[in-house]
């Protein structure tokens, strides 16, 4: 039983790491109704900026601030050169623009900061907490727990921001209808630049945590693959949904990886491991059939 | 800023080189032309930059020393991003230029080499797969144009087992070994060999696959913690390697009991993992460092002459850089072997280069003459053995550098090579290939 709980807890904590990436998607989608294909590339860009500045002798804290400035400038540039010309265009056009943006960022980031795989030491060692290991024989990582705490903090701040601030309400209005928002005086350009900058900040947090865990490298762009099923489950417009979706995906994929392959082997023989790559997508697909808007997503109703 | 400008210039030069490859004039008559479908960007760009940097530096070195008996070497790079479709596209774009006097083609990707095995055979161009690729091509009677030179995944796995046996007083009976592998053709290749070794040496083999890209391995390591193995053999690539090391640390599994393949044993794999990598071992078919005279001479001659290919010179002497140099040494020596038979000072045609690769004899004396003693093992190829060596060394990361633990270790050839032959025979039957009679060809010589 201890093993089951170890897998479950490990899965929940991994799920939080997926949620961190998913949050960036949610922010942009809430503000512009665009699925930002470039979010994974932004995670890579942000983490690479941090290690790039560290390599130039800048201390960690200052590198983080500089990386945030880079991401903010990136957000402003994205609004100015990509999104501004696409106001009121169909969502698919905006989506295609973000695909182009992803390729651009994936090329630009290593050009600016180098493509070497580099470590990122943020002072957190990924080791088990001895007290839990000794008393319950369960491995719970100090690093993962801290990441979970950070994610919780981010979610609370973002949820309050969207719910209770004028800017947050403006963001939601823009997401509903660009032109209607413009007609009542909401400064669309500022709102978009702001939300891309905030998404850049979330990407920075996610990039630093994933980078500290696995090294800063191109593979950080793949973290987006883990965020997609999280979004489908949690809903594209819900910040708490990203967290809950992450928890469900993380826990279920780990439990599936441990318990399903032996069952399949006993029935079909052969080797059936490595299923956590596709299992979350199957789950998301099944979930789509039952609840297309996700657990916390807004139900879309059209008047006819 | 200077570095940035240099990067732009390098990028522009690579693009220009690729365009030249597509539309440029054919090379001069006495030039040997290497097409290089390489990768310097994308998920494995850092690995490719070091490997191809070493490869090109050696070609420059040979040119600066007068060429291959006077024949200069030309080459074009084409960016594949480690993507199979782009790899094939690069090959198709450059093959016309390589038709007259090619060098062996190196794609540094199992996936791309799988895609090219049949194409290169049809086009009659020599394909080298040094330490990767389709391993049954060891059987040259079925694969005359493909060369998995030096050693294969299966022989490597067998050599690792030999190393562990030696560590355990000659017996692994009753031990448990986990095989943690990238769930791809690359990771699956050694399974048959490990299963055969498991039956022979009576150890329990537990296979645990990791889904691509391998940046999340919590469940796999929880299972390893539960299995309590004596050793973990890891077949990883890219992010999977450092994630495995970090997760092993998290789960409290000693890194001194982890042994990786040669694609999980470069500085790119261990440096980002920090302290988590200390004590970790891996196989390798070439050593690292600048202590080898050839590497030191490349630094002096090529970088001293301002013709170095690396934008980051700190990679000089790393495992992957030295592997690129080793691959280039084998390629040039194949052409030299061909020249010895067909005429010195002449550019060799595809069939002649193929002959050179199949009759390569890079012994200790020759390695010494090249200043490459100890860099790579002796290699002697033949029609029925396109591998030519099957030897690896074991090395351990001490936190700052790789320390060699063993001499050259050869896998169990009597156990492993029949597996290749059986697979090749099956392949020949499926494709309608009539195998060459290697014994008869050897008698004719």
Contacts between the chains, C-beta under 8 A, distances in Angstrom:
chain1	res1	chain2	res2	distance
A	3	B	222	7.3
A	3	B	226	5.8
A	6	B	222	5.9
A	7	B	219	6.5
A	7	B	222	5.4
A	10	B	218	4.5
A	10	B	219	7.4
A	10	B	222	6.1
A	11	B	218	7.0
A	11	B	219	7.5
A	14	B	216	6.1
A	14	B	218	5.3
A	106	B	41	8.0
A	107	B	41	6.9
A	110	B	41	6.4
A	110	B	45	6.9
A	111	B	4	7.9
A	111	B	7	6.0
A	111	B	8	7.7
A	111	B	11	7.3
A	112	B	4	7.6
A	114	B	312	7.3
A	115	B	40	7.4
A	115	B	41	6.5
A	115	B	45	4.6
A	115	B	46	5.4
A	115	B	49	7.0
A	116	B	46	5.0
A	116	B	268	7.6
A	116	B	312	6.8
A	117	B	46	5.1
A	117	B	242	7.4
A	117	B	268	5.1
A	117	B	271	7.4
A	117	B	272	4.8
A	118	B	271	7.8
A	118	B	272	6.1
A	119	B	271	6.6
A	119	B	272	4.5
A	119	B	273	7.3
A	119	B	274	5.2
A	121	B	274	6.9
A	126	B	246	5.5
A	126	B	247	7.9
A	126	B	249	6.3
A	126	B	250	4.8
A	126	B	276	7.5
A	127	B	249	6.4
A	127	B	250	6.1
A	127	B	252	7.9
A	128	B	250	6.3
A	128	B	251	7.4
A	128	B	252	6.2
A	133	B	252	7.7
A	139	B	222	7.4
A	139	B	225	6.9
A	139	B	250	6.7
A	139	B	251	5.7
A	139	B	252	7.2
A	141	B	250	5.1
A	143	B	250	7.5
A	210	B	215	7.6
A	213	B	243	7.6
A	213	B	246	6.3
A	214	B	215	5.3
A	214	B	239	5.6
A	214	B	242	5.8
A	214	B	243	4.9
A	214	B	246	6.6
A	214	B	272	7.7
A	215	B	239	7.1
A	215	B	242	4.8
A	215	B	272	3.0
A	215	B	273	6.9
A	216	B	272	7.4
A	217	B	43	7.6
A	217	B	46	7.0
A	217	B	238	7.6
A	217	B	239	6.1
A	217	B	272	7.1
A	218	B	42	6.2
A	218	B	43	4.5
A	218	B	44	7.8
A	218	B	45	6.4
A	219	B	43	5.5
A	219	B	213	5.2
A	219	B	215	5.5
A	219	B	238	6.1
A	219	B	239	3.6
A	221	B	43	7.9
A	222	B	43	7.7
A	222	B	213	5.1
A	222	B	215	6.1
A	222	B	239	7.7
A	223	B	215	7.1
A	226	B	216	7.0
A	253	B	219	7.6
A	254	B	218	5.9
A	254	B	219	4.4
A	254	B	222	7.6
A	257	B	219	3.8
A	257	B	220	7.2
A	258	B	219	5.4
A	258	B	222	6.8
A	258	B	223	6.1
A	271	B	191	8.0
A	271	B	207	5.5
A	271	B	209	6.6
A	273	B	183	7.3
A	273	B	207	7.2
A	273	B	208	5.8
A	273	B	209	4.1
A	273	B	220	7.8
A	274	B	183	3.7
A	274	B	209	3.4
A	274	B	210	5.9
A	274	B	211	4.3
A	275	B	211	7.1
A	276	B	211	5.4
A	276	B	216	7.0
A	276	B	219	6.4
A	277	B	183	7.5
A	277	B	211	3.0
A	277	B	212	6.2
A	278	B	211	7.5
